[in-house]
Amino acid sequence: MRRIGAAVGRAWRAVVRSLRRILDLPVGVGREDDPLQTLYHRPMPPRLQVNWWALLLGPFWYLFTGLWTHALILFTIVLFSGGLLAPLAWLYAGLKANEDLLEARIVGRSYY
């Protein structure tokens, strides 16, 4: 009986050791060699900060920076309004460009 108990105890300790090894594995991407490490810890830009290039170019600025979804939405708004909302689309682009660009960069680096 003692032999069976000792064998069960050894097997249990082996299972616990292997579980500890599995649970101690690092999960995710190591941030020490991540070039955009400060991107996650940087405070959000001030709300409604003027980006002069985006204010000048409007939705085209979004296309040049690779945010084609935002550009498509703004162009659609301008198209369906018959051009009446074009000044508002340009104003939105100028005021929200920095915030949209930072959010797109964060989303591009996340895994969830």
VOKOLVEX-889610 format. One line per field, with one value per residue: residue in three letters; residue number from 1; y, x, z negated of N, C-alpha, C, O, CB in turn. Coordinates in nm, 2 decimals. Glycine has a CB too. Example, Ala and Ser with C-alpha at 12.3 -4.5 7.8 and 13.67 -1.06 7.14 Angstrom:
<rs>
residu <- (ala ser)
num <- (1 2)
nyy <- (-0.57 -0.22)
nxx <- (1.32 1.28)
nzz <- (-0.78 -0.71)
cayy <- (-0.45 -0.11)
caxx <- (1.23 1.37)
cazz <- (-0.78 -0.71)
cyy <- (-0.33 0.00)
cxx <- (1.32 1.29)
czz <- (-0.78 -0.79)
oyy <- (-0.33 0.11)
oxx <- (1.42 1.34)
ozz <- (-0.85 -0.80)
cbyy <- (-0.45 -0.06)
cbxx <- (1.13 1.41)
cbzz <- (-0.90 -0.57)
</rs>
This chain:
<rs>
residu <- (met arg arg ile gly ala ala val gly arg ala trp arg ala val val arg ser leu arg arg ile leu asp leu pro val gly val gly arg glu asp asp pro leu gln thr leu tyr his arg pro met pro pro arg leu gln val asn trp trp ala leu leu leu gly pro phe trp tyr leu phe thr gly leu trp thr his ala leu ile leu phe thr ile val leu phe ser gly gly leu leu ala pro leu ala trp leu tyr ala gly leu lys ala asn glu asp leu leu glu ala arg ile val gly arg ser tyr tyr)
num <- (1 2 3 4 5 6 7 8 9 10 11 12 13 14 15 16 17 18 19 20 21 22 23 24 25 26 27 28 29 30 31 32 33 34 35 36 37 38 39 40 41 42 43 44 45 46 47 48 49 50 51 52 53 54 55 56 57 58 59 60 61 62 63 64 65 66 67 68 69 70 71 72 73 74 75 76 77 78 79 80 81 82 83 84 85 86 87 88 89 90 91 92 93 94 95 96 97 98 99 100 101 102 103 104 105 106 107 108 109 110 111 112)
nyy <- (-0.12 0.12 0.16 0.20 0.44 0.60 0.61 0.73 0.98 1.07 1.08 1.28 1.50 1.53 1.60 1.84 1.99 2.00 2.15 2.39 2.47 2.51 2.72 2.92 3.01 3.28 3.49 3.63 3.91 4.00 4.31 4.44 4.45 4.58 4.82 5.01 5.05 5.26 5.35 5.23 5.33 5.60 5.90 5.99 6.20 6.56 6.64 6.74 6.87 7.07 6.96 7.07 6.99 6.79 6.95 7.11 6.92 6.75 6.47 6.35 6.35 6.14 5.93 5.94 5.88 5.62 5.55 5.45 5.37 5.57 5.78 5.69 5.69 5.96 6.07 5.95 6.07 6.33 6.29 6.19 6.40 6.59 6.76 6.95 6.90 6.91 7.11 7.05 6.79 6.84 6.99 6.81 6.63 6.78 6.83 6.59 6.42 6.35 6.21 5.99 5.87 5.79 5.60 5.41 5.32 5.20 5.00 4.85 4.73 4.56 4.25 4.17)
nxx <- (0.08 0.20 0.38 0.22 0.10 0.33 0.41 0.19 0.21 0.46 0.39 0.19 0.34 0.51 0.32 0.23 0.47 0.51 0.28 0.34 0.56 0.43 0.25 0.42 0.53 0.61 0.37 0.24 0.37 0.70 0.78 1.02 1.18 1.02 0.96 0.76 0.70 0.64 0.40 0.18 0.17 0.15 -0.01 -0.34 -0.39 -0.46 -0.80 -0.96 -0.75 -0.57 -0.48 -0.29 -0.23 -0.42 -0.64 -0.62 -0.61 -0.81 -1.03 -0.85 -0.61 -0.64 -0.64 -0.37 -0.23 -0.30 -0.54 -0.78 -1.04 -1.16 -1.14 -1.30 -1.55 -1.58 -1.57 -1.80 -2.00 -1.98 -2.05 -2.31 -2.44 -2.44 -2.23 -2.28 -2.20 -1.93 -1.76 -1.78 -1.68 -1.42 -1.35 -1.38 -1.18 -0.96 -0.96 -0.98 -0.78 -0.52 -0.59 -0.74 -0.54 -0.36 -0.52 -0.56 -0.30 -0.25 -0.45 -0.36 -0.14 -0.23 -0.35 -0.61)
nzz <- (0.00 -0.08 0.13 0.35 0.27 0.25 0.52 0.64 0.51 0.62 0.89 0.88 0.79 1.02 1.21 1.10 1.11 1.39 1.46 1.34 1.49 1.73 1.67 1.60 1.83 2.05 2.19 2.49 2.69 2.64 2.50 2.48 2.70 2.88 3.12 3.11 2.84 2.67 2.77 2.66 2.40 2.41 2.35 2.46 2.74 2.71 2.72 3.02 3.15 3.38 3.69 3.94 4.20 4.25 4.22 4.45 4.66 4.62 4.65 4.83 4.69 4.51 4.69 4.79 4.56 4.51 4.40 4.52 4.48 4.32 4.50 4.70 4.58 4.52 4.78 4.88 4.73 4.82 5.09 5.08 4.97 5.16 5.17 4.99 4.72 4.73 4.62 4.35 4.34 4.41 4.19 3.98 4.05 4.01 3.74 3.60 3.69 3.58 3.35 3.47 3.62 3.42 3.29 3.49 3.52 3.28 3.28 3.50 3.39 3.19 3.06 3.01)
cayy <- (0.00 0.24 0.17 0.27 0.58 0.68 0.62 0.83 1.11 1.11 1.12 1.40 1.60 1.55 1.67 1.98 2.06 2.03 2.26 2.51 2.51 2.56 2.84 3.02 3.06 3.42 3.50 3.75 3.96 4.08 4.46 4.50 4.47 4.63 4.96 5.10 5.03 5.38 5.38 5.18 5.40 5.74 5.95 6.02 6.35 6.64 6.64 6.85 6.93 7.10 6.90 7.17 6.92 6.73 7.05 7.16 6.82 6.68 6.32 6.30 6.32 6.00 5.83 5.95 5.81 5.48 5.53 5.46 5.35 5.70 5.86 5.64 5.74 6.11 6.09 5.91 6.17 6.45 6.26 6.18 6.53 6.67 6.86 7.05 6.87 6.91 7.19 6.97 6.67 6.89 7.03 6.69 6.57 6.87 6.83 6.45 6.34 6.30 6.10 5.88 5.81 5.72 5.49 5.32 5.26 5.11 4.88 4.77 4.66 4.48 4.12 4.13)
caxx <- (0.00 0.28 0.44 0.12 0.09 0.45 0.40 0.09 0.27 0.56 0.32 0.13 0.45 0.55 0.21 0.23 0.59 0.48 0.18 0.41 0.64 0.34 0.19 0.52 0.57 0.57 0.26 0.24 0.49 0.79 0.78 1.15 1.23 0.92 1.00 0.65 0.66 0.58 0.27 0.07 0.17 0.14 -0.15 -0.42 -0.37 -0.57 -0.92 -0.98 -0.62 -0.57 -0.37 -0.31 -0.23 -0.55 -0.74 -0.60 -0.63 -0.94 -1.03 -0.73 -0.50 -0.66 -0.59 -0.22 -0.17 -0.34 -0.66 -0.87 -1.18 -1.21 -1.15 -1.42 -1.67 -1.60 -1.61 -1.94 -2.09 -1.98 -2.11 -2.46 -2.50 -2.43 -2.13 -2.32 -2.13 -1.79 -1.68 -1.78 -1.59 -1.28 -1.33 -1.37 -1.05 -0.85 -0.97 -0.97 -0.68 -0.42 -0.65 -0.77 -0.41 -0.30 -0.60 -0.53 -0.17 -0.27 -0.53 -0.27 -0.04 -0.29 -0.39 -0.74)
cazz <- (0.00 -0.08 0.26 0.43 0.22 0.29 0.67 0.67 0.47 0.72 1.01 0.85 0.79 1.15 1.27 1.05 1.17 1.53 1.47 1.30 1.61 1.83 1.62 1.59 1.96 2.08 2.29 2.57 2.75 2.55 2.53 2.47 2.84 2.96 3.15 3.08 2.70 2.61 2.83 2.57 2.28 2.44 2.33 2.59 2.78 2.67 2.81 3.11 3.18 3.52 3.78 4.05 4.33 4.26 4.25 4.58 4.76 4.59 4.66 4.90 4.59 4.47 4.80 4.79 4.44 4.51 4.33 4.64 4.43 4.28 4.62 4.78 4.51 4.54 4.92 4.90 4.67 4.91 5.21 5.06 4.94 5.28 5.15 4.88 4.60 4.76 4.52 4.22 4.36 4.40 4.05 3.90 4.08 3.95 3.59 3.55 3.77 3.49 3.27 3.55 3.66 3.31 3.26 3.59 3.50 3.16 3.33 3.58 3.31 3.08 3.10 2.97)
cyy <- (0.13 0.26 0.24 0.41 0.66 0.70 0.73 0.97 1.16 1.15 1.25 1.52 1.63 1.63 1.82 2.06 2.09 2.15 2.39 2.56 2.57 2.70 2.95 3.07 3.20 3.41 3.63 3.79 4.03 4.22 4.52 4.53 4.53 4.78 5.06 5.08 5.15 5.41 5.34 5.27 5.55 5.79 5.99 6.17 6.43 6.64 6.76 6.93 6.95 7.03 6.98 7.10 6.85 6.83 7.10 7.05 6.74 6.53 6.27 6.27 6.18 5.90 5.83 5.88 5.67 5.45 5.54 5.44 5.49 5.79 5.82 5.69 5.89 6.14 6.06 6.01 6.29 6.42 6.25 6.31 6.63 6.78 6.96 7.03 6.87 6.99 7.12 6.85 6.72 6.93 6.91 6.63 6.65 6.86 6.69 6.37 6.28 6.19 5.98 5.80 5.73 5.59 5.38 5.25 5.16 4.98 4.79 4.69 4.56 4.35 4.08 4.23)
cxx <- (0.09 0.35 0.34 0.10 0.21 0.45 0.30 0.14 0.37 0.49 0.25 0.23 0.49 0.44 0.21 0.35 0.57 0.38 0.25 0.49 0.55 0.28 0.29 0.58 0.53 0.47 0.26 0.37 0.57 0.80 0.92 1.21 1.13 0.95 0.88 0.60 0.59 0.44 0.16 0.06 0.17 0.00 -0.21 -0.39 -0.48 -0.69 -0.93 -0.86 -0.61 -0.45 -0.39 -0.31 -0.36 -0.66 -0.74 -0.64 -0.76 -0.93 -0.91 -0.61 -0.51 -0.61 -0.43 -0.16 -0.22 -0.47 -0.78 -1.02 -1.24 -1.23 -1.27 -1.55 -1.69 -1.63 -1.76 -2.04 -2.10 -2.06 -2.27 -2.52 -2.50 -2.33 -2.16 -2.24 -1.98 -1.71 -1.68 -1.69 -1.45 -1.25 -1.31 -1.23 -0.94 -0.85 -0.95 -0.86 -0.58 -0.47 -0.69 -0.64 -0.35 -0.39 -0.58 -0.40 -0.18 -0.35 -0.44 -0.17 -0.10 -0.33 -0.53 -0.84)
czz <- (0.00 0.06 0.36 0.40 0.26 0.44 0.71 0.63 0.57 0.85 1.00 0.85 0.93 1.23 1.23 1.10 1.32 1.55 1.43 1.42 1.71 1.79 1.61 1.72 1.99 2.20 2.36 2.63 2.65 2.59 2.53 2.60 2.93 2.99 3.12 2.93 2.64 2.66 2.74 2.45 2.29 2.41 2.46 2.62 2.73 2.77 2.89 3.13 3.33 3.59 3.91 4.18 4.35 4.29 4.39 4.69 4.74 4.59 4.74 4.81 4.54 4.57 4.80 4.67 4.42 4.44 4.43 4.59 4.39 4.40 4.70 4.71 4.53 4.69 4.95 4.84 4.76 5.03 5.19 5.02 5.05 5.26 5.04 4.75 4.62 4.65 4.38 4.23 4.35 4.26 3.96 3.93 4.01 3.80 3.53 3.61 3.67 3.41 3.35 3.59 3.55 3.28 3.37 3.57 3.38 3.20 3.42 3.51 3.21 3.15 3.06 3.02)
oyy <- (0.22 0.38 0.33 0.50 0.78 0.81 0.81 1.07 1.27 1.25 1.34 1.62 1.75 1.72 1.91 2.17 2.20 2.23 2.49 2.68 2.67 2.79 3.07 3.16 3.23 3.33 3.73 3.72 4.12 4.25 4.63 4.62 4.52 4.86 5.18 5.10 5.13 5.50 5.40 5.27 5.62 5.72 6.02 6.25 6.38 6.63 6.87 7.06 6.86 7.06 6.96 7.14 6.85 6.80 7.13 7.08 6.68 6.48 6.15 6.19 6.11 5.80 5.72 5.82 5.60 5.33 5.63 5.49 5.52 5.86 5.90 5.73 5.93 6.23 6.12 6.04 6.35 6.50 6.31 6.33 6.74 6.89 7.04 7.12 6.82 6.94 7.12 6.82 6.66 6.92 6.92 6.59 6.60 6.87 6.68 6.25 6.16 6.09 5.87 5.68 5.62 5.49 5.26 5.13 5.05 4.87 4.67 4.59 4.48 4.33 3.96 4.22)
oxx <- (0.05 0.37 0.38 0.09 0.19 0.49 0.32 0.12 0.38 0.53 0.25 0.20 0.52 0.48 0.20 0.34 0.60 0.39 0.22 0.50 0.58 0.28 0.26 0.67 0.41 0.48 0.29 0.47 0.52 0.83 0.94 1.30 1.15 0.96 0.91 0.48 0.49 0.37 0.05 -0.05 0.17 -0.09 -0.15 -0.37 -0.59 -0.66 -0.89 -0.86 -0.65 -0.34 -0.48 -0.38 -0.41 -0.75 -0.84 -0.71 -0.81 -0.83 -0.87 -0.53 -0.41 -0.56 -0.38 -0.05 -0.17 -0.50 -0.86 -1.11 -1.35 -1.33 -1.34 -1.64 -1.80 -1.72 -1.83 -2.14 -2.20 -2.13 -2.34 -2.64 -2.54 -2.33 -2.07 -2.21 -1.91 -1.61 -1.58 -1.62 -1.36 -1.14 -1.22 -1.16 -0.85 -0.74 -0.89 -0.85 -0.55 -0.41 -0.66 -0.64 -0.31 -0.33 -0.58 -0.39 -0.12 -0.31 -0.46 -0.12 -0.02 -0.35 -0.56 -0.96)
ozz <- (0.07 0.09 0.43 0.48 0.30 0.49 0.80 0.70 0.60 0.91 1.09 0.91 0.97 1.31 1.31 1.14 1.36 1.64 1.49 1.44 1.77 1.88 1.61 1.73 1.96 2.29 2.30 2.61 2.57 2.71 2.57 2.62 3.05 2.90 3.10 2.91 2.57 2.61 2.73 2.39 2.19 2.45 2.56 2.53 2.71 2.89 2.85 3.13 3.41 3.55 3.99 4.28 4.47 4.36 4.45 4.78 4.83 4.54 4.72 4.83 4.52 4.53 4.81 4.68 4.33 4.42 4.43 4.66 4.43 4.41 4.75 4.78 4.56 4.71 5.03 4.90 4.78 5.08 5.27 5.04 5.04 5.33 5.01 4.68 4.53 4.61 4.31 4.13 4.29 4.21 3.87 3.83 3.96 3.74 3.42 3.57 3.69 3.39 3.30 3.60 3.57 3.25 3.33 3.60 3.38 3.16 3.41 3.56 3.15 3.27 3.07 2.99)
cbyy <- (0.00 0.22 0.03 0.19 0.58 0.60 0.49 0.80 1.09 0.99 1.01 1.40 1.56 1.41 1.61 1.98 1.97 1.91 2.23 2.49 2.39 2.47 2.82 2.97 2.96 3.51 3.48 3.87 4.05 4.02 4.53 4.41 4.34 4.62 4.97 5.07 4.99 5.50 5.30 5.04 5.36 5.77 6.07 6.00 6.36 6.79 6.62 6.94 6.85 7.25 6.75 7.27 6.82 6.64 7.17 7.19 6.72 6.73 6.27 6.41 6.43 5.98 5.88 6.09 5.89 5.40 5.64 5.35 5.25 5.76 5.84 5.49 5.71 6.18 6.01 5.77 6.21 6.49 6.12 6.07 6.59 6.74 6.93 7.04 6.74 6.96 7.32 6.93 6.60 7.01 7.12 6.58 6.57 7.01 6.88 6.38 6.43 6.41 6.16 5.92 5.91 5.81 5.53 5.38 5.36 5.18 4.92 4.86 4.76 4.55 4.02 4.13)
cbxx <- (-0.09 0.39 0.48 -0.02 0.07 0.58 0.36 -0.04 0.34 0.66 0.21 0.05 0.57 0.57 0.07 0.24 0.71 0.44 0.07 0.50 0.71 0.22 0.13 0.64 0.52 0.69 0.12 0.18 0.46 0.93 0.69 1.24 1.29 0.78 1.03 0.54 0.78 0.67 0.26 0.10 0.29 0.19 -0.15 -0.57 -0.35 -0.52 -1.05 -1.10 -0.50 -0.58 -0.38 -0.20 -0.11 -0.58 -0.72 -0.45 -0.52 -1.05 -1.15 -0.69 -0.51 -0.81 -0.64 -0.17 -0.22 -0.23 -0.68 -0.84 -1.19 -1.11 -1.02 -1.42 -1.66 -1.46 -1.52 -1.97 -2.03 -1.83 -2.06 -2.48 -2.43 -2.57 -2.10 -2.47 -2.18 -1.76 -1.74 -1.92 -1.61 -1.26 -1.45 -1.47 -1.03 -0.88 -1.10 -1.10 -0.61 -0.36 -0.78 -0.85 -0.31 -0.30 -0.75 -0.53 -0.06 -0.34 -0.66 -0.20 0.05 -0.41 -0.29 -0.75)
cbzz <- (-0.12 -0.19 0.32 0.42 0.07 0.25 0.73 0.59 0.33 0.75 1.05 0.72 0.70 1.22 1.24 0.89 1.16 1.61 1.37 1.18 1.66 1.86 1.49 1.51 2.07 2.12 2.22 2.48 2.87 2.54 2.44 2.38 2.89 2.89 3.29 3.17 2.62 2.62 2.96 2.53 2.20 2.58 2.23 2.57 2.93 2.65 2.72 3.07 3.13 3.55 3.80 4.04 4.33 4.14 4.15 4.61 4.76 4.68 4.73 5.01 4.48 4.43 4.94 4.79 4.31 4.45 4.22 4.74 4.32 4.18 4.71 4.79 4.36 4.51 5.02 4.83 4.53 4.94 5.26 4.96 4.82 5.31 5.28 4.86 4.54 4.90 4.50 4.19 4.49 4.50 4.00 3.94 4.23 3.99 3.54 3.56 3.87 3.40 3.20 3.68 3.71 3.19 3.26 3.73 3.47 3.05 3.40 3.68 3.24 3.02 3.05 2.82)
</rs>
